[in-house]
Amino acid sequence: MNLEDKIIYTVSRINNEIKTVLEDSYPAVWITGEVSGFKTYSSGHSYFNLKDENSQIQAVLFAGFGKNINFVPQDGMQVVVYGKITSYVQRGTYQIQVFTIEQSGKGTLQESFEKLKNKLQREGFFDESRKKTLPFFIKKIAVVTSKDGAALHDILKVINQIKSSLDILIYPVKVQGEQAKFEIAEAIEYLNKNHGDIDVMLVGRGGGSLEDLWAFNEEIVAKAIYNSKIPVISCVGHEIDYTIADFTADVRAATPSVAAEIIVKNRKNIEDKIDLLFERMSGGIKNILFVCGEKIERFKTSRALSKPHLIYEDKIQYIDECGTGILRRMKEFFILKNTKLELNSQKLNLLSPLNILGKGYAVCSGTNGILKSVKDIKNDDNVNIQFADGKAKARITEVNYEKKQL
């Protein structure tokens, strides 16, 4: 294989492509293991290894996420971390970027989460191809959440900022406890069946522990979201929290406030575009009216309106000039033709036999036409003689043939 035929990567390019593959393949995972080499730097970022009896993986916990952890990880501690697999391009190493850490003891819930997540993923619940796009112009939304929770308050606070005519339908449900999953699923199904005019449905709650958010990790809720004809925005917990509902929904918002901001941004963008188009239209109409006004003013002072008689006077003069020109050209034409006719008449007169006869010549003709030779006649033949000024008849009394001398 020639060098030109080979695909040759730079180190940076291959590391960046590997980073993309890792992050696309493992956007969010739970990993259990033992903490090793845990260290927090002055920046607030923490670095450590997560290991088991056979292997280990590097981990980084950035300061922003570390604030949400209510314990200090220690070397040798068994934990369950949640985060995304990524790559540190400068060193060419991969690691897990940790969003949250939980001490072991919640392994059963995590195992259930992973089991259901894998099952639904195989069944296509998370496929991007079946996710619905949010409507271009959102007029009515439904909010499925607790009527007393912070999530509803945050959503309404953000939406009320735009002071628009957006319709909001609130369907209160329990978001925690054994009955929560049934109420959430029933709400989604009811709204689809009885409120087809809803453009977008927000389903979620505020933050909490894994157990607090568990209703949104139930299969019945995932199926209700999956079967919803109304586009669903999942807004459960904080930015670091991921639930089955998030993976199944058409759009995942990091928090309820972010979900509301998506709606507001969509609505505000449309309203801004309408305002801009209205301004452009108004400006365009004003410009058209201004231009038309100027044209009218010009027309008012134009000769056509102020002195209309000049229009036909000029035309009459033009017609007169054209008539004079035509007559002159016709006269010149006939003079030229008359001159040519006289010249041709003179030429014809010179060539005319009558002109020759006027010089003393005559034309003799017999019964067979013009006589060109004395041999054409004999004694006692009658002959017609044509003179320039008349005709005469004669009878031949004598024929003499004179042979031409060479």
BAMARVEX-279324 format. One line per 10 residues: number of its first residue (from 1); for each residue x, y, z of C-alpha. Coordinates in steps of 0.001 Angstrom, whole numbers, plus 500000, padded with zeros to 6 digits. Layout:
// residues N
NUM) X,Y,Z | ...
// end
This chain:
// residues 406
1) 500000,500000,500000 | 501347,503403,499017 | 501720,506086,501653 | 499155,508195,499785 | 496543,505421,500238 | 496923,505241,504024 | 494754,507117,506515 | 497248,508797,508806 | 496065,510424,512043 | 497823,513006,514117
11) 498028,512222,517829 | 495595,515043,518625 | 493095,513890,516026 | 493012,510267,517134 | 492744,511279,520799 | 489875,513664,520012 | 488038,511011,517981 | 488495,508471,520784 | 487093,511055,523214 | 484013,511476,521010
21) 483494,507699,520717 | 483793,507222,524481 | 481408,510055,525354 | 478831,508987,522741 | 478982,505345,523832 | 478856,506001,527592 | 477023,509324,528157 | 476107,508287,531712 | 477028,505157,533684 | 477015,503860,537251
31) 480209,502159,538425 | 480862,500494,541759 | 484331,500051,543214 | 486851,500930,545884 | 488253,504454,546253 | 492023,504685,545889 | 494362,507697,545966 | 491598,510238,546648 | 492996,513782,546688 | 491353,517227,546551
41) 493356,520174,545207 | 493102,523887,546007 | 490890,524318,542933 | 488278,522162,544638 | 488633,519378,542046 | 489215,515839,543331 | 491071,513015,541584 | 491158,509329,542491 | 491084,505803,541161 | 488126,503463,541340
51) 489219,499835,541474 | 488152,496276,542079 | 490166,493081,542426 | 491086,492947,538735 | 491208,496490,537360 | 490960,500211,537989 | 489800,503395,536268 | 490819,506998,536837 | 488133,509357,538102 | 487747,513105,538423
61) 485198,514932,540583 | 485024,518612,539656 | 484313,521141,542377 | 480856,522017,541073 | 479657,518448,541497 | 481624,517839,544697 | 479478,520411,546530 | 476472,518089,546281 | 478176,515175,548047 | 477420,514985,551797
71) 480424,512841,552767 | 484161,512804,552139 | 485305,509726,550172 | 488174,507854,551812 | 490688,505391,550373 | 489331,501852,550668 | 485712,503024,550823 | 483248,501067,548681 | 481192,503517,546617 | 478925,503752,543606
81) 479711,506660,541292 | 477596,508095,538504 | 479140,509961,535589 | 480219,509879,531978 | 483212,508190,530404 | 485488,510723,528740 | 489085,511148,527670 | 491804,513520,528768 | 493112,514374,525304 | 496432,515924,526391
91) 497584,512648,527998 | 495653,510206,525859 | 494036,508579,528890 | 490395,507899,529606 | 488538,508447,532850 | 485116,508812,534374 | 483903,512323,535089 | 481917,511817,538280 | 478613,513615,538817 | 477734,512024,542132
101) 479073,509457,544616 | 477047,507213,546900 | 478317,504913,549555 | 477626,501233,549015 | 474402,500020,550525 | 472257,501382,547678 | 473502,498696,545366 | 470114,497032,544995 | 468480,500166,543572 | 471421,500794,541316
111) 471331,497240,540050 | 467614,497601,539311 | 468283,500875,537537 | 470948,499358,535290 | 468871,496264,534604 | 465807,498259,533516 | 467929,500762,531592 | 469570,497996,529586 | 466226,496289,528963 | 464519,499438,527689
121) 467537,500386,525614 | 467377,497028,523840 | 463676,497601,523174 | 464397,500969,521554 | 462926,503224,524231 | 465926,505561,524054 | 466352,505674,520268 | 466819,509198,518964 | 464903,508328,515797 | 461599,507993,517687
131) 461966,511141,519774 | 459542,513923,518824 | 460590,517478,518017 | 459091,520273,520082 | 456488,522343,518186 | 457654,525505,516475 | 455133,527637,518353 | 454091,526463,521827 | 450679,527749,522948 | 449702,525289,525681
141) 451716,523148,528095 | 450900,520639,530813 | 452949,520178,533986 | 452903,516801,535718 | 454442,517210,539167 | 453615,517744,542825 | 451357,520734,543497 | 453368,521559,546620 | 456871,520949,545284 | 459589,523420,544429
151) 459565,522180,540830 | 456136,523686,540078 | 457120,526956,541732 | 460326,527165,539667 | 458510,526372,536425 | 455785,528969,536961 | 458313,531590,538047 | 460302,531267,534824 | 457236,531130,532559 | 455583,534130,534214
161) 458602,536237,533318 | 457535,536422,529685 | 454005,537612,530577 | 452573,535910,527504 | 449254,534236,526773 | 450750,530766,527238 | 448152,528324,528617 | 449335,526099,531495 | 447493,522968,532632 | 448736,521605,535974
171) 448114,517931,536732 | 449158,517356,540385 | 450617,513929,541241 | 452697,512315,543926 | 456372,512278,542960 | 457638,510109,545806 | 456482,506891,547404 | 454901,503679,546175 | 451868,505331,544538 | 453884,507951,542690
181) 454716,505807,539649 | 451035,504974,539067 | 449866,508559,539370 | 452572,509863,537022 | 451800,507221,534390 | 448041,507807,534690 | 448526,511574,534326 | 450517,511178,531099 | 447925,508776,529659 | 444986,510971,530712
191) 446441,514121,529161 | 447103,512313,525887 | 443566,510973,525793 | 441651,514089,526866 | 443834,517079,526017 | 445096,516672,522473 | 445616,520431,522181 | 448608,520322,524545 | 451825,521164,522709 | 454377,520039,525315
201) 454228,518112,528598 | 456697,518729,531446 | 457166,515728,533735 | 459430,515929,536761 | 460204,517035,540299 | 462910,518744,542338 | 466105,517137,543553 | 466528,514373,546089 | 468252,511119,546836 | 468171,508083,544564
211) 465254,506718,546572 | 463394,510044,546343 | 463667,510068,542549 | 462903,506392,542115 | 459364,506854,540762 | 460939,508230,537584 | 463021,505052,537247 | 459965,502796,537052 | 459061,500925,533858 | 455400,501993,533990
221) 456435,505658,533824 | 458930,504977,531024 | 456234,503234,528963 | 453778,506076,529492 | 456379,508584,528262 | 457339,506320,525360 | 453706,505985,524210 | 452877,509670,524638 | 451808,511426,521459 | 452473,514740,523187
231) 456203,515650,523273 | 457571,515136,526792 | 460301,517140,528515 | 461712,515251,531482 | 462917,517544,534282 | 463848,515433,537284 | 466129,516562,540114 | 469364,518466,539637 | 471750,518603,536720 | 473699,515577,537955
241) 470597,513407,538345 | 469742,511025,535506 | 466634,508816,535521 | 465008,506367,533157 | 462463,509082,532395 | 465294,511334,531196 | 466513,508733,528713 | 462991,507976,527456 | 461671,511539,527124 | 461859,513494,523884
251) 463915,516196,525637 | 465839,516012,528908 | 466118,519206,530970 | 468690,519339,533770 | 466197,520908,536190 | 462528,521996,536193 | 463695,525597,535760 | 465680,524629,532683 | 462595,522902,531260 | 460630,526117,531700
261) 463456,528084,530117 | 463253,525842,527048 | 459566,526728,526723 | 460184,530411,527406 | 463083,530570,524981 | 461011,528908,522281 | 458100,531244,522898 | 460281,534332,523293 | 462182,533583,520091 | 458927,533311,518161
271) 457540,536497,519696 | 460796,538333,518990 | 460702,537144,515380 | 457089,538284,515069 | 458002,541690,516507 | 460974,541945,514162 | 458863,540974,511154 | 456197,543479,512209 | 458802,546228,512459 | 460215,545303,509065
281) 456744,545190,507551 | 455823,548560,509084 | 459077,550054,507875 | 458553,548596,504435 | 455018,549978,504208 | 456182,553411,505364 | 458956,553366,502779 | 456509,552362,500030 | 454108,555132,501042 | 456958,557653,501111
291) 458173,556651,497649 | 454615,556708,496289 | 454065,560141,497854 | 457167,561491,496139 | 456001,560062,492824 | 452585,561708,493264 | 454232,565062,493975 | 456351,564691,490851 | 453277,563781,488832 | 451387,566806,490181
301) 454077,569168,488853 | 454692,567263,485628 | 453801,568769,482230 | 451257,565984,481718 | 449089,567312,484537 | 450041,570987,484727 | 450124,571662,480950 | 448371,568751,479242 | 447790,570773,476005 | 451531,570773,475383
311) 451423,567050,474933 | 449129,567072,471879 | 450541,570359,470561 | 453956,568796,470363 | 452457,565720,468697 | 450548,567843,466156 | 453727,569703,465252 | 455519,566400,464962 | 452796,565034,462649 | 452994,568193,460510
321) 456730,567816,460230 | 456322,564166,459302 | 453702,565076,456628 | 455955,567723,455113 | 458832,565314,455065 | 456712,562627,453404 | 455477,565024,450666 | 459029,566231,450021 | 460310,562699,449716 | 457406,561716,447429
331) 458099,564723,445185 | 461798,563854,445028 | 460849,560261,444265 | 458574,561185,441342 | 461110,563671,439923 | 463760,560982,439985 | 461440,558458,438327 | 460364,560995,435645 | 463975,561778,434849 | 464731,558073,434467
341) 461633,557669,432280 | 462728,560474,429937 | 466186,558999,429624 | 464781,555577,428856 | 462353,557098,426314 | 465258,558778,424558 | 467165,555515,424469 | 464127,553673,423093 | 463584,556377,420474 | 467150,556003,419270
351) 466633,552280,418918 | 463154,552579,417375 | 462795,551447,413695 | 460540,554485,413114 | 463482,556734,413899 | 465517,554960,411218 | 462674,555273,408737 | 462691,559005,409302 | 466132,559117,407728 | 464783,557942,404321
361) 464624,554257,404836 | 461525,552060,404330 | 460438,548566,405353 | 458976,546256,402746 | 456832,543301,403631 | 455037,540612,401672 | 452592,537886,402408 | 455259,536055,404426 | 456392,539067,406424 | 459273,541505,406137
371) 461308,541146,402963 | 464976,540828,403777 | 466236,539877,400313 | 465337,540476,396667 | 465097,536716,396419 | 461957,536854,398572 | 459952,538526,395784 | 459135,537995,392088 | 457380,539851,389334 | 453759,540824,389913
381) 454065,540331,393747 | 452206,542835,395830 | 454444,544566,398381 | 453598,546756,401425 | 455974,549640,402005 | 456228,551236,405499 | 457536,554796,405565 | 458152,556968,408578 | 454946,558877,407957 | 452732,556247,406375
391) 452275,553148,404225 | 452065,552390,400496 | 451325,549353,398312 | 453258,548468,395150 | 453388,545724,392529 | 456750,544341,391420 | 457393,544773,387702 | 461043,543855,387628 | 463463,541940,389934 | 467206,542345,389610
401) 469517,540356,391874 | 472921,541792,392452 | 475532,539456,393807 | 477557,540985,396622 | 481220,541670,395846 | 483646,540232,398370
// end
